[in-house]
Amino acid sequence: MERIPTARPSWNDEMRKAALETLDSKHWVKGPKGKQFGELFADYCGSLTAVPCQNGSSSLWAALKILEIGPGDEVIVPSYTFISTVTAISLVGAKPIFVDVEPDYWCVDLDSIKAALTERTKAVIAVHIYGQIYNPEIIKFCQEQSIALIEDAAQAHGAALETTGNEILMAGSLGDIGCFSFFPSKNMAVGGEGGMLTTTRDHLTELVKGVINHGRSPSLESMQLGSNLRMSEVSAAIGIEQLKNLDRWVERRRAIAQRYNEQFTNHPHLLTPKVRPNTRHAWHQYCLSTKYANQLVEHLDQHAIDARRYYQIPCHKQQLFAEHPQHGDELSNTNHLAKSLVAIPVMHELTDLEIERIISAVNSFSPV
Ligand SMILES: Cc1ncc(COP(=O)(O)O)c(C=O)c1O
């Protein structure tokens, strides 16, 4: 029986052709593909601008630099996230202030943000965890408090918020600066490492464009602090082709998630994930919650199905933050998710047969 992995990036003839043509052109950096990819991605997200960059981690670093966040500043961040959401804050010399997440939707909790606010707070980094849109009230709150909102959309390509006026606001347009990753397991990829910076703020567009290229003006004078964070042209060419498929792929993830929800809802030992009302989940991960997380992973492994327990050590409890004043804090929802979530394969490349195999394996799970 062939093993079912948790990720399987797409690769087709159009992507191969785009990559080869770009290599043949010998225009490998700073060319038309990066520019076009950025424009198409901005269109897709409804952001003012979008700039391809090296990876999601460098996009977070760049966002903080653009916002001039550094020593003496505090940035509020959920502890239940991938470590680079937090390390970006430390890398610019600011202090991460760890807060808890929501019990139902697993994104950063607004009341916890409110409680953590001080006069040193410069920004919140909110994460659309596993593709779930964060509480849109956070956008309003940050505006009211005049603090920046950095949108970690690394897991949320194709996720969206439906407003009361029936407007669809895509991930990437729900903060001041949006940060995406194109790591191969993500909802779309670029044939290597990759990321994207987006912004919804007029006064930040030039800074976002500049930060990935040493802050240089057209006359090559450096006007702001930046670095070489540029994406290669080959990756951008692949990204353009991948983006054409994104809606279809996310729809496939949604259909799989819906089928899982129907099939697992009555399982006595598993809780299915919830979707925030008036949002469209991008299902980067589909996680079941169970008291028997390790047993479920082992059970699926015996059925040749990969499953993962992400973020088992909350960020503030990692050795890296041994000296952080919050290192010993207990964040109850974070702790609970760290112990109980199991991600099962939900990628768009799953075949119908594989989906049925996963469903029957999960349904045959009975803890000892
Ligand atoms: C929530 C989150 N933030 C940031 C990143 C960093 O992205 P990258 O791996 O492209 O640096 C990831 C990637 O896994 C992520 O999941």
PDBQT file of the ligand as one rigid body, heavy atoms in Angstrom, charges set to zero:
ROOT
HETATM    1  C1  LIG A 401       2.464  30.543  10.316  1.00  0.00    +0.000 C 
HETATM    2  C2  LIG A 401       3.782  30.589   9.594  1.00  0.00    +0.000 A 
HETATM    3  N1  LIG A 401       4.504  31.716   9.623  1.00  0.00    +0.000 NA
HETATM    4  C3  LIG A 401       5.668  31.814   8.973  1.00  0.00    +0.000 A 
HETATM    5  C4  LIG A 401       6.197  30.764   8.258  1.00  0.00    +0.000 A 
HETATM    6  C5  LIG A 401       7.550  30.892   7.637  1.00  0.00    +0.000 C 
HETATM    7  O1  LIG A 401       7.567  30.648   6.277  1.00  0.00    +0.000 OA
HETATM    8  P1  LIG A 401       8.889  30.076   5.551  1.00  0.00    +0.000 P 
HETATM    9  O2  LIG A 401       9.058  28.651   5.958  1.00  0.00    +0.000 OA
HETATM   10  O3  LIG A 401       8.611  30.237   4.106  1.00  0.00    +0.000 OA
HETATM   11  O4  LIG A 401      10.041  30.906   6.001  1.00  0.00    +0.000 OA
HETATM   12  C6  LIG A 401       5.478  29.575   8.180  1.00  0.00    +0.000 A 
HETATM   13  C7  LIG A 401       6.003  28.448   7.401  1.00  0.00    +0.000 C 
HETATM   14  O5  LIG A 401       5.871  27.313   7.682  1.00  0.00    +0.000 OA
HETATM   15  C8  LIG A 401       4.236  29.474   8.872  1.00  0.00    +0.000 A 
HETATM   16  O6  LIG A 401       3.514  28.348   8.839  1.00  0.00    +0.000 OA
ENDROOT
TORSDOF 0
